[in-house]
Amino acid sequence: MTTDVRSLREFKMPDVGEGLTEAEILTWYVKPGDTVTDGQVVCEVETAKAAVELPIPFTGVVEALHFPAGTTVDVGTSIIAVAVAGAAPAPAAPAAVPAAAAAPAEVEPERREVLVGYGPRTGSAQRRARRANGAAVAAPVAAPAVPAAVPVAPAAPVVPPAPVLPEGERPLAKPPVRKLAKDLGVDLRAVLPTGPNGVITREDVHAAAAAAIVEPVAAPAPAPVVEAAPALPVPTAAGDVRVPVKGVRKATAQAMVASAFTAPHVTEFVQVDVTRTMKLVRKLKETGELGAGVRVSPLLLVAKALLTAVKRHPEINASWDEAAQEIVLRGAVNLGIAAATPRGLIVPNIKDAGSRTLAQLAIGLGELVETARQGKTAPADMSGGSITITNVGVFGVDTGTPILNPGEAAILAFGAVRELPWVHKGKVVPRQVTTLALSFDHRLVDGELGSKVLADTAAILEYPKRLITWG
């Protein structure tokens, strides 16, 4: 016979952005008393990189929300408590209790840090029954009839550490498992795989996430939730308004200052006749050659022209390693697109954009822009960029001197396309003209290399057929 008991699980603010230290709770999707299931999204938080929805890694009833919406919480701090149903042996069946349970209660072992974002845990095995990396972990032994008793469980088997992967090697896992790990804040490199041929399974990820959660305790009465209204800028007597700088805007400001005062910027400009490119854009839209529903824009052709120029001059696809005092030549071109969102400027990137066809690039660009507009860009989509385009032309701006995205060697500003008088075939006629500006890190890129990349990009936009001959 068993008696249902409840234990309290604390879900801590995970590191959802590769080393971030805090996040602001934007919205709660649950309230005390609601039932939640494993994988259900319980809240949306904003980090210094993006807004992210957080799924909870266990099933139970919400006991308390520790912080109201609008609060900035440090990574590793518990944000929600959930009462999880469990079972314990009835007092009348002492023979079913392992011999280890008869031993005196041990002093709680020293707490130690584990996965980033889930805080410290102990080496105790007092948690619900589960599978951890293929090894069974015993369920907690509780005595409901004696409240003062401390549950003691058999010692958990030692779980071997995850194998150390060579630098740059990715753990083996299917895309859904990688997404689950990202949602739960689990580093796949720290997970011991149990699947065939060393593949990490969903169970492995859940086990790693559960192992980072503190042991259950008796469920207290639900704590009241203070639903504080978001802080609004308050005008001063003189009419001034102070707006707190946090989240994406704070990270952008810090990154731009670091970039401006670390990398020696050089910016070059060129005006180019893009009449043929604009005609090609219209033709692709009318014929639907790239596929049904695929969005075609001048930015798409600018991106393809830049990628072709980078292919011809791969030395510009580089980054500076300050610690090693080395130039790192990147293997893939992760093309960043600067996007203005209500939360500030973000730069998501299209992975390995240089290997994509024009149709594939169009699809990737459309998905990137739509996701950014919805504020759903994942932190992983904003890391690892190698070269960026900023489309200032959409604001009617001719050009600018863009600041490098930190860690990248170059950024291209695409200005407004205007009808201007232009010398064409010996006559002054109206043509579609734009201005391109390329900023680059002079530690990595000298004037010759930067000029060649900018000139090639302009030449392709003037005669887009070069995409075929040069690509």
C-alpha positions in Angstrom: 0.0 0.0 0.0 1.3 3.5 -0.8 0.3 6.9 0.3 0.4 9.9 -2.1 2.7 12.7 -0.9 3.7 15.9 -2.4 7.2 17.4 -2.8 8.2 20.8 -3.8 10.3 21.4 -6.9 12.0 24.8 -7.5 12.6 25.8 -11.1 15.6 28.2 -11.4 16.2 30.9 -13.9 18.4 29.1 -16.6 21.2 30.6 -18.6 19.4 30.7 -22.0 21.9 32.9 -23.7 25.5 31.4 -23.4 26.9 33.0 -20.3 24.2 35.7 -19.5 23.9 36.5 -15.8 20.3 37.8 -15.6 16.9 38.0 -17.3 13.7 40.0 -16.9 10.4 38.2 -16.5 8.1 39.6 -19.1 5.0 37.5 -18.7 3.7 34.7 -16.6 1.5 32.2 -18.4 0.5 30.3 -15.2 -0.6 31.2 -11.7 -0.7 29.4 -8.3 -3.0 26.5 -8.4 -2.5 25.8 -12.1 -1.4 22.3 -13.2 1.7 22.3 -15.4 3.2 19.4 -17.4 6.7 18.6 -18.4 7.8 20.9 -21.3 4.9 23.4 -20.8 5.9 27.0 -21.3 5.3 28.9 -18.0 6.8 32.3 -18.7 8.6 34.6 -21.1 11.8 36.3 -20.1 14.0 38.8 -21.8 17.8 38.4 -21.7 20.4 40.8 -23.1 20.0 39.0 -26.4 16.3 38.1 -26.9 12.9 37.3 -25.5 12.7 33.6 -24.7 9.9 31.3 -23.5 10.8 29.0 -20.6 9.4 25.4 -20.4 9.3 23.7 -17.0 11.0 20.3 -16.8 8.5 18.5 -14.6 4.8 18.0 -13.9 2.8 19.2 -10.9 0.7 22.1 -9.4 2.1 25.6 -9.2 2.6 26.5 -5.5 4.2 30.0 -5.9 5.5 32.5 -8.3 8.5 34.0 -6.6 8.7 37.2 -8.7 6.1 39.3 -10.5 6.4 40.3 -14.1 8.8 43.1 -14.7 11.4 41.8 -12.2 15.0 41.2 -13.3 16.3 37.9 -11.8 19.8 36.5 -11.6 20.5 33.3 -13.3 20.3 30.4 -10.8 17.6 32.1 -8.7 14.4 30.1 -8.2 11.4 31.7 -9.9 8.6 29.2 -9.5 7.7 26.4 -7.0 5.7 23.4 -8.2 4.3 20.7 -6.0 5.0 17.3 -7.6 3.0 14.2 -6.8 5.0 11.2 -5.5 4.6 8.0 -3.5 6.3 6.8 -0.3 6.1 3.3 1.5 3.3 3.1 4.1 4.6 3.0 7.8 3.1 -0.5 8.2 5.6 -2.1 5.9 9.0 -1.5 7.4 10.5 -4.6 5.7 10.2 -2.9 2.4 12.6 -0.2 3.5 16.3 -0.9 2.5 18.7 -1.5 5.2 20.5 1.8 4.5 17.3 3.6 5.7 17.9 2.4 9.2 21.2 4.2 9.4 21.2 7.6 11.3 20.4 10.6 9.2 23.6 12.0 7.7 24.5 15.6 7.7 23.6 17.3 4.5 26.6 17.2 2.2 28.3 20.4 1.1 26.5 22.0 -1.9 28.3 22.3 -5.1 27.8 24.2 -8.4 26.5 22.3 -11.4 25.1 23.3 -14.8 24.9 27.1 -15.3 21.4 28.4 -14.8 20.3 25.7 -12.3 22.3 26.7 -9.3 23.9 24.4 -6.7 22.8 20.9 -5.7 23.9 18.3 -3.3 25.2 14.8 -3.9 22.1 13.3 -2.2 19.8 11.0 -4.1 16.6 12.1 -2.3 14.5 12.8 -5.5 11.8 11.1 -7.4 12.5 7.9 -9.3 14.0 8.5 -12.7 16.6 7.3 -15.1 19.9 9.2 -15.0 22.2 8.4 -17.9 20.9 4.9 -18.0 21.3 4.3 -14.2 18.2 3.9 -12.0 18.1 6.4 -9.1 16.1 5.4 -6.0 12.9 7.2 -4.9 13.0 9.2 -1.6 12.0 7.3 1.5 9.6 9.3 3.6 7.6 8.7 6.8 4.4 10.7 6.5 3.2 9.7 10.0 6.2 11.3 11.7 6.7 14.9 10.4 10.0 15.3 12.2 11.6 12.4 10.5 14.2 13.1 7.8 13.9 10.9 4.7 17.0 8.9 4.0 17.5 7.1 0.7 20.1 4.6 -0.5 23.2 6.2 -1.9 22.9 6.9 -5.6 25.3 5.2 -7.9 28.1 7.3 -9.1 27.3 8.7 -12.6 30.4 8.9 -14.7 31.2 12.3 -16.2 30.4 13.1 -19.8 33.3 12.4 -22.2 35.5 15.4 -23.0 34.9 16.3 -26.7 37.7 17.6 -28.9 37.6 21.4 -29.5 34.9 22.2 -32.0 33.3 18.8 -32.0 29.5 18.8 -31.4 27.8 16.2 -29.3 25.6 13.8 -31.2 21.9 14.6 -30.9 18.9 15.0 -33.1 17.5 18.5 -33.7 14.4 18.0 -31.4 16.8 16.9 -28.6 19.0 19.9 -29.2 16.0 22.2 -29.0 14.9 20.5 -25.7 18.3 21.0 -24.3 18.3 24.6 -25.2 14.9 25.2 -23.7 15.9 23.5 -20.5 19.3 25.3 -20.3 21.3 22.0 -20.5 24.8 22.0 -22.0 24.9 18.9 -24.3 28.6 18.7 -23.8 28.0 17.9 -20.2 25.5 15.1 -20.9 26.5 11.5 -20.9 24.8 9.8 -24.0 23.0 6.5 -23.6 21.6 6.2 -27.2 23.1 4.0 -29.9 26.5 5.1 -31.2 26.8 7.7 -28.5 23.7 9.7 -29.4 22.1 11.8 -26.7 18.4 11.1 -26.1 15.5 13.1 -24.7 15.8 11.0 -21.5 19.4 11.9 -21.2 18.5 15.6 -21.4 15.7 15.3 -18.9 17.9 13.4 -16.5 20.6 16.1 -16.7 18.0 18.8 -16.1 16.4 16.9 -13.2 19.9 16.3 -11.7 20.3 20.1 -11.4 17.2 20.7 -9.4 17.4 20.8 -5.6 15.9 17.9 -3.6 12.2 18.0 -2.8 11.0 19.3 0.6 7.6 19.3 2.2 5.2 21.6 0.3 4.5 24.8 2.2 1.3 26.9 1.9 1.2 28.8 -1.4 3.0 32.1 -1.2 1.0 35.2 -2.2 2.0 36.6 -5.6 2.4 40.4 -5.8 1.4 41.4 -9.4 3.4 44.6 -9.7 2.7 46.7 -12.7 5.6 47.3 -15.1 7.6 50.4 -14.2 6.8 53.2 -16.6 9.1 56.2 -17.3 8.0 59.1 -15.1 8.4 62.7 -16.4 10.3 65.2 -14.2 9.0 68.6 -13.4 11.0 69.9 -16.4 9.4 67.4 -18.7 12.4 65.1 -18.9 11.8 61.4 -19.0 14.3 58.8 -17.9 14.0 55.3 -19.5 15.8 52.4 -17.8 18.4 50.8 -20.1 18.2 47.0 -19.8 17.8 43.8 -21.7 18.6 44.0 -25.4 19.2 47.8 -25.4 21.7 47.5 -22.5 23.6 44.7 -24.2 23.7 46.6 -27.5 25.0 49.7 -25.9 27.8 47.8 -24.1 28.7 45.9 -27.3 28.9 49.0 -29.5 31.1 50.9 -27.0 33.4 47.9 -26.7 33.5 47.5 -30.5 34.1 51.2 -31.2 37.0 51.4 -28.7 38.6 48.0 -29.4 38.5 47.5 -33.2 40.1 50.3 -35.4 37.3 51.1 -37.8 37.8 52.1 -41.4 34.8 52.9 -43.6 34.7 53.1 -47.4 31.9 54.2 -49.7 30.8 53.6 -53.2 27.8 54.7 -55.3 26.5 52.1 -57.7 23.9 51.9 -60.5 21.5 49.2 -59.4 19.0 49.6 -62.2 19.5 46.1 -63.5 19.3 44.6 -60.0 16.0 46.4 -59.4 14.7 45.0 -62.7 15.8 41.5 -61.6 14.0 41.9 -58.3 10.7 42.8 -60.1 11.2 39.9 -62.5 11.7 37.4 -59.7 8.6 38.7 -57.9 6.4 38.4 -61.0 7.6 35.0 -62.1 7.8 33.4 -58.7 11.0 31.6 -59.8 12.3 31.2 -56.3 9.2 29.4 -55.1 5.6 30.1 -54.0 5.4 32.5 -51.1 9.2 33.3 -51.1 9.7 37.0 -50.4 12.1 38.8 -52.9 13.6 42.1 -52.0 16.6 44.3 -53.0 18.2 43.2 -49.7 18.2 39.6 -50.9 20.3 40.6 -54.0 22.6 42.7 -51.8 23.2 39.7 -49.5 23.9 37.4 -52.4 26.3 39.9 -53.9 28.2 40.3 -50.6 28.4 36.6 -50.1 29.8 36.2 -53.6 32.4 38.9 -52.9 33.4 37.1 -49.6 33.7 33.8 -51.5 36.2 35.6 -53.9 38.1 37.2 -50.9 37.6 34.7 -48.0 40.2 36.5 -45.8 37.6 39.1 -44.9 35.5 36.3 -43.2 37.6 36.5 -40.0 37.7 37.4 -36.4 40.4 38.7 -34.0 41.5 36.4 -31.1 42.9 38.9 -28.5 44.1 36.3 -26.1 46.1 34.4 -28.6 46.9 37.4 -30.7 45.8 35.5 -33.8 43.5 36.1 -36.8 40.9 33.4 -37.0 39.8 32.7 -40.6 36.2 31.4 -40.4 35.2 28.3 -42.2 31.5 29.3 -42.8 29.9 32.7 -43.5 27.2 33.3 -40.9 25.5 36.3 -42.4 24.1 38.7 -39.9 21.1 41.0 -40.7 20.7 44.0 -38.3 17.0 44.2 -37.3 15.3 47.0 -35.4 12.7 45.5 -32.9 10.6 47.1 -30.2 13.2 45.8 -27.7 16.1 47.3 -29.5 18.6 46.4 -32.3 19.4 42.7 -32.7 21.6 41.0 -35.2 20.5 37.4 -35.9 22.4 35.5 -38.5 21.8 33.0 -41.2 24.1 30.0 -40.6 26.5 29.0 -43.4 24.7 31.5 -45.7 27.6 31.3 -48.3 26.6 27.7 -49.2 22.9 28.6 -49.9 21.3 29.0 -53.3 19.4 32.3 -54.0 16.1 30.6 -53.2 17.5 29.1 -49.9 18.9 32.4 -48.9 15.6 34.1 -49.6 13.8 31.6 -47.4 16.3 32.0 -44.6 16.2 35.8 -44.8 12.4 35.8 -44.7 12.3 33.5 -41.6 14.9 35.6 -39.9 13.1 38.9 -40.4 9.7 37.4 -39.4 11.0 35.9 -36.3 12.8 39.1 -35.3 9.6 41.1 -35.8 7.7 38.8 -33.5 10.5 39.1 -30.9 11.1 35.4 -30.9 14.7 35.3 -32.1 16.6 32.6 -30.1 19.9 33.5 -28.5 21.7 30.8 -30.6 20.5 32.6 -33.8 22.4 35.8 -32.7 25.7 34.2 -31.9 28.5 33.1 -34.2 28.0 35.8 -36.8 30.9 36.6 -39.1 29.8 39.5 -41.3 26.7 41.7 -41.2 24.4 43.8 -43.4 22.5 46.8 -42.0 19.7 48.1 -44.3 19.5 51.8 -43.5 17.9 52.4 -46.9 14.5 51.3 -45.5 14.5 54.5 -43.4 15.3 56.7 -46.4 18.9 57.1 -45.4 21.5 57.3 -48.1 24.4 55.7 -46.1 26.2 55.7 -42.8 29.4 54.6 -41.0 28.2 51.4 -39.3 29.9 50.0 -36.2 31.1 46.5 -36.3 29.2 43.7 -34.6 31.6 42.5 -31.9 33.7 39.6 -33.1 33.2 40.3 -36.8 35.6 41.8 -39.4 33.2 43.8 -41.5 29.7 45.3 -41.8 28.0 46.6 -45.0 25.5 49.4 -44.9 22.9 49.3 -47.8 21.5 52.8 -48.4 18.3 54.0 -50.0 17.8 53.4 -53.8 17.0 56.6 -55.5 16.4 57.7 -59.1 19.3 60.0 -59.9 20.9 61.5 -63.1 23.7 59.1 -64.1 26.0 58.8 -67.1 24.9 55.6 -68.9 26.3 54.7 -72.3 27.6 58.2 -72.8 24.4 60.0 -71.9 23.0 61.5 -68.7 19.8 59.6 -67.9 17.8 58.7 -64.8 19.0 55.5 -63.2 18.4 53.7 -59.9 21.4 54.4 -57.7 22.3 53.4 -54.1 25.3 54.0 -51.8 27.1 51.2 -50.1 29.4 51.7 -47.1 31.7 49.0 -45.8 33.2 49.3 -42.3 36.0 46.8 -41.4 38.4 46.1 -38.6 41.8 47.4 -39.8 43.6 44.8 -37.6 42.2 42.1 -39.8 41.4 43.8 -43.1 43.7 46.2 -44.9 42.6 48.8 -47.4 43.2 46.6 -50.4 41.1 43.7 -49.1 38.3 45.9 -47.9 38.3 47.8 -51.2 38.1 44.6 -53.3 35.2 43.2 -51.3 33.3 46.5 -51.6 34.1 46.9 -55.3 33.1 43.3 -56.1 29.8 43.7 -54.2 29.0 46.9 -56.2 30.0 45.3 -59.5 27.6 42.4 -59.0 24.8 44.8 -58.1 25.5 46.8 -61.3 25.6 43.6 -63.4 23.7 40.9 -61.5 24.6 38.3 -64.2 28.0 38.2 -62.5 26.2 36.1 -59.8 26.4 33.3 -62.3 29.9 33.9 -63.7 31.5 34.7 -60.3 29.4 32.5 -58.1 
